């Protein structure tokens, strides 16, 4: 293993950094803190590391003071935690002057090595060491690292491309001034239709539909096998696949374990409710999907009400069903964008039983209420969507209220609040 690691380190130092699409995410990079980058597989975590390394180069950090290691390299399997020390040792042997300088270590998918946390904590105590680790598990890199690192880590979530990032990937400029010219707005609206169809996984941008769907289906299979089945020792794989198909094929839908348990029982598939609860947690830990609770200060009310489930990217829903509901895909994009912007999100139910898709609060205290619908031009749809928002605004004070649609633009007054109706492409770009 020593010779293998020596070769990996030598190759890593000699390899040119590839060009990467600029992401909206910037790592905190605070001295004395480990940057933990988490997200679903193929979301762009590795490329974010390359982009970070290029920023360091531009800031004057020599290339030989940065080491990138991918722990999914088959040459490193199996690897024991006691062997992790061989990487910095090989690095300093190859670059002796680095031992007296500040150096950056980037460990990709390090959760593949059991016990990695102790090694990272010990290396962080080495003077001049800056560390970034990535992983495809919230459980291992968000929760357990917080305990093992004793407050010495900061977690950054990476989702597939947002609309602005997808545009940059295609070489399309994001407007700097609003509103853009009519011709530019029309081009952006057309690009959004493509984004709603393709989703944000970097690798599938520009591919034909059949190839794209095959690749995304493979993403799902790999995430289930490596990040759920293998990691958690799942034995009832059939029940897990039923759960995944159900949740991804119905994005933005309310989900109840009790109801799903009864559905499986009627199909003759035996699985316990506690097991289903565990499987749902595993899927969230692997960033395949997210669940959103009802917006309420009462923990009891949150527990007894169903949660809404959203895939990590609309492409995951399209990979499970050829005809997903357009409004639900749009709602998924809005949820993911709110998450990118740093909002904590829940759905809201009014006293009359009407639903507002999102009530959101930012870490800085800002609040927003967002309703999503594909179209407002049909009278019954308009009445249903706006009455929920209007009633909710009478009981909840918010800094911003909005309706996001596919194409419509309008300004409304509901319950004394100004409510802006946005076309989705513009809300995703200007609303940032």
C-alpha positions in Angstrom: 0.0 0.0 0.0 2.9 2.4 0.6 4.0 2.2 -3.0 0.4 2.7 -4.2 0.0 5.8 -2.0 3.4 7.2 -3.1 2.2 6.9 -6.8 -1.2 8.4 -6.1 0.4 11.4 -4.4 3.0 11.8 -7.2 0.2 11.7 -9.8 -2.0 14.1 -7.9 0.8 16.8 -7.6 1.6 16.5 -11.3 -2.0 16.5 -12.6 -3.2 19.9 -14.1 -6.3 21.3 -12.5 -9.3 21.0 -14.9 -11.5 23.9 -15.7 -14.7 23.9 -13.7 -18.0 25.7 -14.0 -18.2 28.4 -11.4 -20.5 27.4 -8.6 -22.5 29.7 -6.3 -21.0 27.8 -3.3 -17.9 29.2 -1.7 -16.3 27.3 1.1 -15.7 29.2 4.3 -12.1 28.1 4.6 -11.6 29.3 8.2 -8.3 28.6 9.9 -8.6 25.8 12.4 -11.8 24.5 10.8 -12.3 21.5 8.5 -14.6 22.2 5.5 -16.9 19.3 5.2 -18.6 19.3 1.7 -21.7 17.1 1.5 -24.2 16.2 -1.2 -25.6 13.5 -3.4 -23.2 11.7 -5.7 -22.5 13.4 -9.0 -23.7 16.8 -7.7 -20.3 18.4 -8.4 -18.5 18.1 -5.0 -15.3 17.0 -6.6 -15.4 19.9 -9.2 -16.0 22.3 -6.4 -12.7 21.2 -4.8 -10.9 21.8 -8.1 -12.5 25.2 -8.4 -11.4 25.9 -4.8 -7.9 24.8 -5.7 -7.9 27.2 -8.7 -8.9 30.1 -6.5 -6.0 29.3 -4.2 -3.7 29.3 -7.2 -5.1 32.6 -8.3 -4.4 33.9 -4.8 -0.8 33.0 -5.0 -0.7 29.6 -3.3 1.8 27.3 -5.1 0.3 24.2 -6.7 2.7 21.9 -4.8 1.1 22.9 -1.5 -2.2 21.4 -2.4 -3.0 17.6 -2.4 -6.2 16.1 -3.7 -7.0 12.4 -3.0 -10.0 10.5 -4.2 -10.8 7.7 -1.7 -13.0 5.9 -4.3 -9.9 5.0 -6.2 -10.0 1.2 -6.5 -6.3 1.0 -5.7 -7.1 2.2 -2.1 -9.6 -0.6 -1.3 -9.5 -1.8 1.3 -7.8 1.0 3.3 -7.4 1.1 7.0 -7.6 4.3 9.1 -4.0 3.7 10.3 -2.8 4.0 6.7 -4.2 7.5 6.2 -1.1 9.0 7.7 0.8 7.7 4.7 -0.7 10.4 2.5 0.7 13.5 4.3 3.9 11.6 4.9 4.3 10.9 1.1 3.3 14.5 0.4 6.0 16.0 2.6 8.6 13.6 1.3 7.9 14.7 -2.2 7.6 18.4 -1.2 10.0 18.8 1.8 9.6 22.6 1.8 5.8 22.2 2.4 6.4 21.0 6.0 7.3 24.6 7.0 4.5 26.2 5.0 0.7 26.3 5.0 -0.7 23.4 2.9 -4.1 22.4 1.8 -5.4 18.8 1.8 -8.5 17.8 -0.1 -9.9 14.4 0.8 -12.7 13.3 -1.5 -15.3 10.7 -0.3 -13.2 10.0 2.8 -16.1 8.4 4.6 -15.2 5.3 2.7 -12.5 4.8 5.4 -14.0 3.8 8.7 -12.6 5.9 11.6 -11.4 8.7 9.3 -12.6 11.4 11.8 -9.8 10.6 14.3 -7.2 11.0 11.5 -8.6 14.3 10.3 -8.7 15.7 13.8 -5.1 14.7 14.4 -3.9 16.2 11.1 -5.8 19.4 11.8 -3.7 19.8 14.9 -0.6 19.9 12.7 0.6 23.5 12.3 -0.1 25.0 8.8 -2.6 22.3 7.7 -5.9 23.3 6.0 -8.4 20.5 5.4 -11.4 19.9 3.2 -13.3 16.6 3.1 -16.3 15.5 1.0 -18.8 12.8 1.3 -22.2 11.6 0.1 -23.6 11.1 3.5 -25.2 13.7 5.8 -25.0 11.2 8.7 -21.2 10.7 8.4 -20.1 14.1 7.4 -22.7 16.4 9.0 -23.6 14.8 12.3 -20.8 12.5 13.3 -18.1 14.9 12.3 -19.7 17.5 14.6 -19.2 15.2 17.5 -15.7 13.9 16.7 -14.4 17.3 15.6 -15.7 19.0 18.7 -16.9 22.1 16.9 -13.9 22.3 14.6 -15.8 21.7 11.3 -18.2 23.7 9.0 -20.5 21.8 6.7 -21.3 23.1 3.2 -24.1 21.4 1.1 -23.6 21.0 -2.7 -26.7 20.4 -4.8 -26.8 19.9 -8.5 -26.6 23.0 -10.7 -29.0 25.8 -9.9 -30.4 27.6 -12.9 -27.7 30.3 -12.9 -25.0 27.6 -12.7 -26.5 25.6 -15.5 -26.5 28.8 -17.7 -22.8 29.4 -16.9 -22.1 25.8 -17.7 -23.6 26.4 -21.2 -21.7 29.7 -21.6 -24.8 31.8 -21.2 -24.4 35.0 -19.3 -26.6 35.7 -16.3 -28.1 39.3 -16.5 -26.4 41.8 -14.3 -29.2 44.4 -14.7 -32.9 43.9 -14.6 -35.0 43.8 -16.6 -32.9 42.3 -19.4 -33.8 43.2 -23.1 -36.8 41.4 -24.5 -34.8 39.1 -26.7 -32.5 38.1 -23.8 -35.5 37.5 -21.6 -37.0 35.2 -24.2 -33.8 33.3 -24.5 -33.6 32.8 -20.7 -37.2 31.7 -20.6 -36.4 29.1 -23.3 -33.3 28.0 -21.4 -35.4 27.5 -18.3 -37.7 25.1 -20.1 -34.7 23.1 -21.0 -33.4 23.2 -17.3 -36.8 22.0 -16.1 -36.5 19.1 -18.5 -32.8 18.2 -17.9 -32.3 19.2 -14.2 -28.9 20.2 -12.8 -26.6 17.2 -12.7 -23.4 18.5 -14.3 -22.6 15.3 -16.3 -25.9 15.1 -18.2 -26.1 18.7 -19.4 -26.3 18.7 -23.2 -27.0 14.9 -23.5 -30.0 13.4 -25.4 -33.0 12.3 -23.4 -32.4 8.5 -23.5 -28.7 8.8 -22.5 -29.5 11.3 -19.8 -32.2 9.1 -18.3 -30.0 6.1 -18.3 -27.2 8.0 -16.5 -29.5 9.4 -13.9 -31.1 6.0 -13.2 -27.6 4.8 -12.7 -27.0 7.6 -10.2 -30.0 6.3 -8.2 -28.8 2.7 -8.3 -25.3 3.6 -7.2 -26.6 5.9 -4.4 -28.9 3.1 -3.1 -26.2 0.4 -3.3 -23.2 2.3 -1.8 -24.8 5.0 0.4 -27.7 3.0 1.7 -27.5 -0.8 1.3 -23.8 -1.2 1.9 -23.4 1.5 4.4 -26.4 0.6 6.6 -26.6 -3.1 6.0 -30.1 -3.0 4.4 -31.5 -6.5 3.9 -35.0 -5.7 2.5 -33.8 -4.2 -0.8 -37.1 -4.7 -2.5 -39.0 -2.6 0.1 -36.3 0.1 -0.2 -36.7 0.2 -4.0 -40.5 0.5 -3.6 -40.0 3.4 -1.3 -37.6 5.2 -3.6 -39.9 4.7 -6.7 -42.8 6.0 -4.7 -41.1 9.1 -3.4 -39.2 10.1 -6.6 -42.1 9.5 -9.0 -44.4 11.8 -7.0 -42.2 14.9 -6.2 -43.8 17.5 -3.8 -46.3 14.9 -2.5 -47.3 14.4 1.1 -45.9 11.2 2.5 -47.1 9.0 5.3 -45.2 5.9 6.5 -48.4 4.4 7.9 -50.2 4.7 4.5 -47.1 3.4 2.6 -46.8 0.5 5.0 -50.5 -0.4 4.3 -49.9 -0.2 0.6 -46.9 -2.5 0.8 -48.9 -4.9 3.0 -51.7 -5.0 0.4 -49.0 -5.9 -2.2 -47.9 -8.8 0.0 -44.5 -7.2 0.9 -43.7 -7.6 4.6 -41.7 -4.8 6.2 -42.0 -3.1 9.6 -42.9 0.5 10.1 -39.7 1.2 12.0 -37.7 -0.3 9.1 -39.5 2.1 6.7 -38.7 5.1 9.0 -35.1 4.0 9.0 -35.0 3.6 5.2 -36.4 7.1 4.8 -33.7 8.5 7.1 -31.0 6.7 5.1 -32.3 8.2 1.8 -32.1 11.6 3.3 -28.7 11.0 4.7 -27.6 10.1 1.1 -29.1 13.3 -0.2 -31.3 11.4 -2.7 -34.3 13.3 -1.4 -35.4 15.8 1.3 -38.6 15.8 3.4 -40.3 19.0 4.6 -42.5 19.2 7.7 -45.6 21.2 8.3 -44.7 24.7 9.6 -45.5 24.9 13.2 -43.7 25.5 16.5 -45.3 22.3 17.9 -43.1 19.2 17.7 -46.2 17.1 18.4 -48.1 18.6 15.4 -45.0 18.1 13.2 -44.9 14.4 14.1 -48.6 13.6 13.5 -48.7 15.4 10.2 -47.3 14.0 6.9 -44.1 15.4 5.4 -43.7 16.5 1.8 -40.9 14.8 -0.1 -38.7 16.4 -2.8 -35.9 14.8 -4.9 -32.5 16.3 -4.9 -33.0 17.2 -8.5 -36.0 17.1 -10.9 -34.0 14.7 -13.1 -34.5 12.0 -10.4 -38.2 12.3 -10.8 -38.0 12.1 -14.6 -35.9 9.0 -14.3 -38.7 7.3 -12.3 -41.7 8.4 -14.4 -41.9 9.6 -17.9 -44.8 11.9 -17.2 -44.2 13.8 -13.9 -46.5 16.7 -13.1 -45.0 19.9 -14.4 -46.3 21.9 -11.4 -44.7 19.5 -9.0 -41.4 19.7 -10.8 -41.6 23.5 -10.6 -42.3 23.2 -6.9 -39.3 21.0 -6.5 -37.0 23.6 -8.2 -38.4 26.3 -5.9 -37.7 24.2 -2.8 -34.2 23.4 -3.9 -33.5 27.1 -4.6 -34.8 28.1 -1.2 -32.5 25.6 0.3 -29.5 26.9 -1.8 -30.3 30.4 -0.5 -30.1 29.2 3.1 -33.7 29.1 4.1 -35.3 26.6 6.5 -38.5 25.5 4.9 -41.9 24.0 5.8 -45.3 23.9 4.2 -48.2 25.8 5.7 -51.8 24.8 6.3 -54.3 27.6 7.1 -57.1 27.3 9.6 -59.5 26.6 6.7 -57.4 23.8 5.5 -55.8 25.5 2.5 -52.1 24.9 1.8 -49.2 27.3 1.1 -46.3 25.5 -0.5 -43.5 27.1 1.4 -43.0 29.1 4.6 -39.3 29.9 4.9 -37.0 31.5 7.4 -33.4 32.5 6.7 -30.5 32.3 9.3 -30.4 36.1 9.2 -34.1 36.2 10.3 -35.7 37.0 7.0 -39.0 35.3 6.3 -40.7 34.5 3.0 -44.0 32.8 1.9 -44.0 31.3 -1.6 -46.8 29.7 -3.5 -46.0 27.7 -6.6 -48.3 26.8 -9.5 -47.7 26.3 -13.2 -50.4 28.7 -14.4 -52.7 31.3 -12.8 -54.7 32.1 -15.9 -57.5 29.5 -15.1 -60.0 31.1 -12.8 -60.5 28.1 -10.5 -56.7 27.5 -10.2 -56.2 31.2 -9.5 -58.9 31.3 -6.8 -57.5 28.2 -5.1 -53.9 29.2 -5.0 -54.5 32.8 -4.0 -57.0 32.2 -1.3 -54.5 30.0 0.6 -51.9 32.7 0.4 -54.3 35.4 1.4 -55.5 33.6 4.4 -52.0 32.7 5.5 -50.9 36.3 5.2 -53.6 37.3 7.7 -51.9 35.2 10.5 -48.2 35.1 9.5 -46.0 38.2 9.3 -43.4 37.8 6.5 -40.8 40.0 4.8 -41.7 38.8 1.3 -44.6 37.0 -0.3 -44.4 35.6 -3.8 -46.1 33.3 -6.4 -43.8 31.5 -8.8 -45.3 30.3 -12.1 -44.0 29.1 -15.4 -44.4 32.3 -17.4 -46.7 34.9 -15.7 -45.8 38.3 -14.3 -48.1 40.3 -12.0 -48.2 42.3 -8.8 -51.0 41.7 -6.4 -52.2 43.0 -3.0 -53.4 40.3 -0.6 -54.3 41.0 3.0 -52.5 44.3 2.8 -49.3 42.6 1.5 -47.7 43.2 -1.9 -47.3 39.9 -3.6 -45.2 39.5 -6.7 -46.0 36.9 -9.3 -42.8 35.8 -10.9 -42.0 33.7 -14.0 -39.8 30.9 -12.6 -36.7 31.8 -14.7 -36.7 35.3 -13.4 -37.3 34.3 -9.7 -34.5 31.9 -9.9 -32.1 34.5 -11.3 -33.2 38.0 -10.1 -34.7 36.7 -6.9 -31.2 35.6 -5.6 
